């Protein structure tokens, strides 16, 4: 879903819009969960759930593309570990 229909013709604009909506909905799920985590003390009070959700979505989307391009599980795990170092 992350990379589907990235290059579409005008007649496929509806598909592109639907996939964008799904990606945005996933990001909203991340944000909602992170907001709950901040409220419950799992994240520091100054954590920005919206920014963290955007960051997480970008990492997941990038890793998805790398996986499609042949990245190994070890390489993807290393990327995830690096990404988590930036986590509050």
C-alpha positions as CSV (number, residue, x, y, z in Angstrom):
1,X,0.0,0.0,0.0
2,X,2.9,2.4,0.7
3,X,4.2,2.5,-2.8
4,X,1.2,1.4,-4.8
5,X,0.1,3.7,-7.6
6,X,2.8,6.3,-7.1
7,X,2.8,7.1,-10.8
8,X,-0.7,7.0,-12.1
9,X,-2.5,8.3,-15.2
10,X,-5.4,10.7,-14.8
11,X,-8.0,7.9,-15.0
12,X,-6.3,6.3,-11.9
13,X,-6.4,9.5,-9.8
14,X,-9.2,8.0,-7.7
15,X,-6.9,5.0,-6.8
16,X,-4.1,7.4,-5.9
17,X,-6.5,9.4,-3.7
18,X,-7.7,6.3,-2.0
19,X,-4.2,5.1,-1.3
20,X,-3.2,8.5,0.0
21,X,-6.2,8.4,2.4
22,X,-5.1,5.0,3.7
23,X,-1.6,6.2,4.3
24,X,-2.9,9.3,6.1
25,X,-5.2,7.2,8.1
26,X,-2.3,5.0,9.2
27,X,-0.4,8.0,10.2
28,X,-3.4,9.2,12.3
29,X,-3.5,5.8,14.0
30,X,0.2,6.3,14.9
31,X,-0.5,9.8,16.2
32,X,-3.5,8.7,18.3
33,X,-1.4,5.9,19.9
34,X,1.5,8.2,20.6
35,X,-0.8,10.8,22.1
36,X,-2.1,8.0,24.4
37,X,1.5,7.0,25.2
38,X,2.3,10.6,26.2
39,X,-0.8,10.8,28.3
40,X,0.1,7.5,30.0
41,X,3.7,8.6,30.7
42,X,5.3,6.2,28.1
43,X,6.6,9.3,26.3
44,X,7.9,12.5,27.9
45,X,5.4,15.4,28.2
46,X,7.3,17.4,25.6
47,X,7.0,14.7,22.9
48,X,5.1,15.8,19.8
49,X,2.8,13.0,18.7
50,X,2.0,14.5,15.3
51,X,5.7,15.0,14.5
52,X,6.6,11.5,15.8
53,X,3.8,10.0,13.7
54,X,5.2,11.7,10.6
55,X,8.7,10.5,11.4
56,X,7.5,7.0,12.0
57,X,5.5,6.9,8.8
58,X,8.5,8.2,6.8
59,X,10.7,5.5,8.3
60,X,8.2,2.7,7.7
61,X,7.5,4.0,4.1
62,X,11.3,4.2,3.4
63,X,11.9,0.7,4.8
64,X,9.0,-0.6,2.8
65,X,10.6,0.7,-0.4
66,X,14.0,-0.7,0.6
67,X,12.5,-4.1,1.2
68,X,10.9,-4.0,-2.3
69,X,14.4,-3.1,-3.6
70,X,15.9,-6.2,-2.0
71,X,17.1,-5.0,1.4
72,X,17.9,-7.9,3.8
73,X,16.1,-8.4,7.1
74,X,19.4,-7.6,8.8
75,X,19.7,-4.3,7.0
76,X,16.1,-3.3,7.7
77,X,16.6,-4.2,11.4
78,X,19.7,-2.0,11.5
79,X,17.7,0.8,10.0
80,X,15.0,0.3,12.6
81,X,17.5,0.4,15.4
82,X,19.0,3.6,14.1
83,X,15.5,5.2,13.8
84,X,14.8,4.3,17.4
85,X,17.9,6.1,18.6
86,X,16.1,9.3,17.6
87,X,13.0,8.3,19.7
88,X,12.3,10.4,22.8
